[in-house]
Every structure is written in structure tokens, then in C-alpha cells.
Amino acid sequence: MRTGAVASVRQRLHPATAPLLLGAAGLAGATLLHFVDPNEQGNYPVCPWLLVTGTWCPGCGTMRAVHALTHLDIVGAAQMNVLFLAFLPYLGYTYGKWLYRSFRPAPPRAAPARMPSPVWLYLLVAAILAYWLVRNLPFGAFLAPG
């Protein structure tokens, strides 16, 4: 396709297309995890980081946590990946805000909106790195999946 044709297709799509497609993909993934148990060997591939290094990455246990959440087992989900469980409300809020704004765009402002402080991004990265480090140390074994 030519560049002009791609731009024409993008102009014809509703602004809510992207958040609705992402939500459908997430729902399909959660449905798959509900019915195909990630706790059984051979159903899903092993985490590449775990396979190469033998240590847990920050995402290890997330599939099993989603499986536990689809079965309404919050304690089991927390045992698999407590960081994912802690970030889930924020992810839900930001997705809902994105979906709402795609249907009801904000009115134009006289002044541009202020960007949040980059300190929040640094704190998020620091929290993920700290979680990654602590869950692989002997005293942080309670953060390991399972």
C-alpha cells in the first residue's frame, strides 16, 4: 500500500478501534489461560530468561497469576507474581481511561496538558528492578513463583 492509502485507512477507523482490539486480545489471552493450565508441563514455553540464567525475571509467574485470577484465586495469583497483582489496578484504570477517551475525546484546550514528572517513570523502573533482584536472593524466596 502507498503511504497515502495507509493514511486514508487510518482516517476511516474509529478512534476506539485500537483499545477495543487490545481489550479483545487480552480477553482472548485470559480465556486461553483459563482453559489451558500453565501449571502443567508442556502447555506453554519456558521463560527465556529463566531458561538461560536460571533466575526469575519480573514477569515469571504472570501467566499462572492470570490463570489463578480467572479462577478467582487472588491468594494464588499473589503467590505467583505479586508485582503483577499490584500493578493490575493501575493497568485497568489506564485502559479504561484510554477506552473512555477514545469514545469521548477531550475538548481542545488553550494550553497544552502538562506531562507527568519523569520521576514516576524512574520510580517504576526502580521498583521493577528491585523486585527482580530481591525475588532472586535467598531472603526474598517468598517472592518466587509457586
C-alpha positions as a Markdown table, in Angstrom:
| # | Residue | x | y | z |
|---|---|---|---|---|
| 1 | Met | 0.0 | 0.0 | 0.0 |
| 2 | Arg | 1.1 | 3.5 | -0.6 |
| 3 | Thr | 1.6 | 5.9 | 2.2 |
| 4 | Gly | -1.5 | 7.9 | 1.2 |
| 5 | Ala | -3.6 | 4.8 | 1.2 |
| 6 | Val | -2.5 | 3.9 | 4.7 |
| 7 | Ala | -3.3 | 7.3 | 5.9 |
| 8 | Ser | -6.7 | 7.1 | 4.3 |
| 9 | Val | -7.4 | 3.8 | 6.1 |
| 10 | Arg | -6.4 | 5.3 | 9.4 |
| 11 | Gln | -8.7 | 8.2 | 8.9 |
| 12 | Arg | -11.6 | 5.9 | 8.3 |
| 13 | Leu | -11.1 | 3.8 | 11.5 |
| 14 | His | -12.9 | 4.8 | 14.7 |
| 15 | Pro | -10.6 | 6.1 | 17.4 |
| 16 | Ala | -11.8 | 3.3 | 19.7 |
| 17 | Thr | -10.5 | 0.6 | 17.3 |
| 18 | Ala | -7.1 | 0.2 | 19.0 |
| 19 | Pro | -8.3 | 0.0 | 22.6 |
| 20 | Leu | -11.1 | -2.4 | 21.6 |
| 21 | Leu | -8.7 | -4.7 | 19.7 |
| 22 | Leu | -6.3 | -4.7 | 22.6 |
| 23 | Gly | -9.1 | -5.5 | 25.0 |
| 24 | Ala | -10.3 | -8.3 | 22.8 |
| 25 | Ala | -6.8 | -9.7 | 22.6 |
| 26 | Gly | -6.4 | -9.5 | 26.4 |
| 27 | Leu | -9.7 | -11.2 | 26.9 |
| 28 | Ala | -8.8 | -14.0 | 24.4 |
| 29 | Gly | -5.5 | -14.5 | 26.2 |
| 30 | Ala | -7.2 | -14.7 | 29.6 |
| 31 | Thr | -9.7 | -17.1 | 28.2 |
| 32 | Leu | -6.9 | -19.3 | 26.8 |
| 33 | Leu | -5.1 | -19.2 | 30.2 |
| 34 | His | -8.4 | -20.1 | 32.0 |
| 35 | Phe | -8.9 | -23.3 | 30.0 |
| 36 | Val | -5.2 | -24.3 | 29.3 |
| 37 | Asp | -3.4 | -24.6 | 32.6 |
| 38 | Pro | 0.1 | -23.0 | 32.6 |
| 39 | Asn | 1.0 | -25.1 | 35.7 |
| 40 | Glu | 1.1 | -28.3 | 33.5 |
| 41 | Gln | 4.4 | -29.0 | 31.8 |
| 42 | Gly | 4.4 | -28.6 | 28.0 |
| 43 | Asn | 1.4 | -26.4 | 27.6 |
| 44 | Tyr | 3.5 | -23.2 | 27.2 |
| 45 | Pro | 7.2 | -22.4 | 26.5 |
| 46 | Val | 9.5 | -21.8 | 29.4 |
| 47 | Cys | 10.5 | -18.2 | 30.1 |
| 48 | Pro | 13.6 | -17.5 | 28.0 |
| 49 | Trp | 15.3 | -15.6 | 30.9 |
| 50 | Leu | 14.7 | -18.5 | 33.3 |
| 51 | Leu | 16.0 | -20.9 | 30.7 |
| 52 | Val | 19.2 | -19.1 | 30.0 |
| 53 | Thr | 20.1 | -17.8 | 33.5 |
| 54 | Gly | 18.2 | -20.0 | 35.9 |
| 55 | Thr | 16.8 | -16.9 | 37.8 |
| 56 | Trp | 13.3 | -15.4 | 37.9 |
| 57 | Cys | 12.6 | -12.4 | 35.8 |
| 58 | Pro | 10.0 | -9.8 | 36.9 |
| 59 | Gly | 7.4 | -11.4 | 34.7 |
| 60 | Cys | 7.9 | -15.0 | 35.7 |
| 61 | Gly | 4.7 | -16.4 | 37.1 |
| 62 | Thr | 2.4 | -13.8 | 35.4 |
| 63 | Met | 0.7 | -16.5 | 33.2 |
| 64 | Arg | 0.0 | -18.6 | 36.3 |
| 65 | Ala | -1.2 | -15.5 | 38.1 |
| 66 | Val | -3.7 | -14.7 | 35.3 |
| 67 | His | -4.8 | -18.3 | 35.4 |
| 68 | Ala | -5.4 | -18.1 | 39.1 |
| 69 | Leu | -7.3 | -14.8 | 38.7 |
| 70 | Thr | -9.6 | -16.3 | 36.1 |
| 71 | His | -10.5 | -18.9 | 38.7 |
| 72 | Leu | -11.0 | -16.1 | 41.3 |
| 73 | Asp | -8.0 | -17.2 | 43.4 |
| 74 | Ile | -6.4 | -13.9 | 44.5 |
| 75 | Val | -4.1 | -15.5 | 47.0 |
| 76 | Gly | -2.8 | -18.0 | 44.4 |
| 77 | Ala | -2.2 | -15.1 | 42.0 |
| 78 | Ala | -0.3 | -13.2 | 44.6 |
| 79 | Gln | 1.9 | -16.2 | 45.3 |
| 80 | Met | 2.8 | -16.4 | 41.6 |
| 81 | Asn | 3.6 | -12.7 | 40.9 |
| 82 | Val | 2.7 | -10.1 | 43.5 |
| 83 | Leu | 4.1 | -7.2 | 41.3 |
| 84 | Phe | 1.6 | -8.0 | 38.5 |
| 85 | Leu | -1.2 | -8.1 | 41.0 |
| 86 | Ala | -0.1 | -4.8 | 42.5 |
| 87 | Phe | 0.0 | -3.1 | 39.0 |
| 88 | Leu | -3.3 | -4.6 | 37.8 |
| 89 | Pro | -5.5 | -1.8 | 39.2 |
| 90 | Tyr | -3.3 | 0.8 | 37.5 |
| 91 | Leu | -3.4 | -1.1 | 34.2 |
| 92 | Gly | -7.2 | -1.4 | 34.5 |
| 93 | Tyr | -7.5 | 2.3 | 35.2 |
| 94 | Thr | -5.3 | 3.5 | 32.4 |
| 95 | Tyr | -7.0 | 1.1 | 29.9 |
| 96 | Gly | -10.5 | 2.3 | 31.0 |
| 97 | Lys | -9.3 | 5.9 | 30.7 |
| 98 | Trp | -7.9 | 5.2 | 27.2 |
| 99 | Leu | -11.2 | 3.5 | 26.1 |
| 100 | Tyr | -13.3 | 6.3 | 27.5 |
| 101 | Arg | -11.3 | 9.0 | 25.8 |
| 102 | Ser | -11.5 | 7.2 | 22.5 |
| 103 | Phe | -15.2 | 7.4 | 22.6 |
| 104 | Arg | -15.4 | 10.9 | 24.2 |
| 105 | Pro | -12.4 | 12.9 | 23.0 |
| 106 | Ala | -11.4 | 15.8 | 25.3 |
| 107 | Pro | -12.3 | 19.3 | 24.1 |
| 108 | Pro | -9.4 | 21.3 | 22.8 |
| 109 | Arg | -7.5 | 23.2 | 25.4 |
| 110 | Ala | -6.0 | 26.7 | 25.3 |
| 111 | Ala | -2.8 | 25.4 | 26.9 |
| 112 | Pro | -1.2 | 22.0 | 26.3 |
| 113 | Ala | -1.6 | 19.4 | 29.1 |
| 114 | Arg | 1.4 | 19.1 | 31.4 |
| 115 | Met | 3.3 | 15.9 | 31.2 |
| 116 | Pro | 3.8 | 13.9 | 34.4 |
| 117 | Ser | 7.1 | 14.2 | 36.1 |
| 118 | Pro | 9.7 | 11.7 | 34.8 |
| 119 | Val | 10.4 | 10.8 | 38.4 |
| 120 | Trp | 7.4 | 8.5 | 38.3 |
| 121 | Leu | 8.9 | 6.5 | 35.4 |
| 122 | Tyr | 12.2 | 6.3 | 37.3 |
| 123 | Leu | 10.4 | 5.0 | 40.4 |
| 124 | Leu | 8.5 | 2.4 | 38.3 |
| 125 | Val | 11.8 | 1.1 | 36.8 |
| 126 | Ala | 13.5 | 1.1 | 40.2 |
| 127 | Ala | 10.6 | -0.9 | 41.7 |
| 128 | Ile | 10.7 | -3.5 | 38.9 |
| 129 | Leu | 14.5 | -3.8 | 39.2 |
| 130 | Ala | 14.3 | -4.1 | 43.0 |
| 131 | Tyr | 11.6 | -6.8 | 42.7 |
| 132 | Trp | 13.7 | -8.6 | 40.1 |
| 133 | Leu | 16.7 | -8.6 | 42.4 |
| 134 | Val | 15.0 | -9.4 | 45.7 |
| 135 | Arg | 13.0 | -12.3 | 44.3 |
| 136 | Asn | 16.3 | -14.0 | 43.3 |
| 137 | Leu | 18.0 | -13.5 | 46.7 |
| 138 | Pro | 17.8 | -16.1 | 49.4 |
| 139 | Phe | 15.8 | -13.9 | 51.8 |
| 140 | Gly | 13.4 | -13.0 | 49.0 |
| 141 | Ala | 12.4 | -16.5 | 48.1 |
| 142 | Phe | 8.8 | -15.8 | 49.2 |
| 143 | Leu | 8.5 | -13.6 | 46.0 |
| 144 | Ala | 9.5 | -16.5 | 43.7 |
| 145 | Pro | 6.5 | -18.0 | 41.7 |
| 146 | Gly | 4.8 | -21.0 | 43.3 |
